[in-house]
Amino acid sequence: MTPLDQAKRILVSAIDTVHPTHIVSMVSGGKDSACSHAVAVELLSGMGRRIDLVIHGNTRCGIQETSEFVAKTYGHGPHDFAIADAGTAYEDYVMRKGFFGRGITGHAFAYRILKAAPFRRTISAKIRNRRRNIRILLLNGARRDESENRAKTLRWLRPDPAARGNVWTSHLYDWSAEQRDAYLAERSIPINPVAVQLCRSGECMCGTMQSRQERAEAAALYPKWGAWLDELEAESFRVHGLRWGESSSERRDLSQLDLFQPMCSDCGAEKRNV
């Protein structure tokens, strides 16, 4: 079975299971989501269906050139387009409590605040809009071979635990990075320059999973972002004594959070396969 056949099998099964009224493609600016979107467009056209909405999450703590690329590349076409903008949520949290900390717990909190909540609000405003019987299939580029954590937690179909009627599917579930890259090259899919330079989408640099070296590399290539983070870190350290990427002593109940996190495909991946 070819990779495209594998993706089709999952996508058809997801549609037959969910019977979606709307299909939404989530595009981060990385290679996985670029491939996910292109594959979905190709397969859905053969089924007489299409993507209704493309959503990009702007966490406001990442490289803004990524969001600019996504808007320019996906902000037009037969689909609607929206940005799930976290606004000042990152800066507000940092100034109130300090940085999120480092590791899975901090990442789970950052994901909820910077991605999950803005995504759900955007979907509600753009599609659901208080209407009933709306079933939304959310397409993302998560692959189980990205990391050990992905291999343990990823499922090809999973309802959103906090938003009834929203169901995630990962139709690239069985793809390798090599198969993804081959597809992108064969179809001449445009790749975000940030993802090429940093080997990650760069749309979220919250500090919970990125290293100091990765921060230095990003700051060297994108000095405006680096200067912004330096200033925020200095103020946070003055108030809370905590720097970006450092472990937090705050006690948190991880059982309250969902670790699925489908829109963080390149965070914490042992294999750098963004």
CORUR-V836473 format. One record per helix or strand of 3 or more residues. SS is the DSSP state (alpha for helix, beta for strand). FROM is the first residue (numbers start at 1). TO is the last residue. If there is no record, write none. Layout:
ss,from,to
SS,FROM,TO
SS,FROM,TO
//
This chain:
ss,from,to
alpha,3,18
beta,22,26
alpha,31,46
beta,53,58
alpha,64,74
beta,80,85
alpha,89,97
alpha,104,128
beta,136,139
alpha,148,153
beta,157,159
beta,166,169
alpha,177,186
alpha,193,198
alpha,212,221
alpha,223,240
alpha,254,256
//
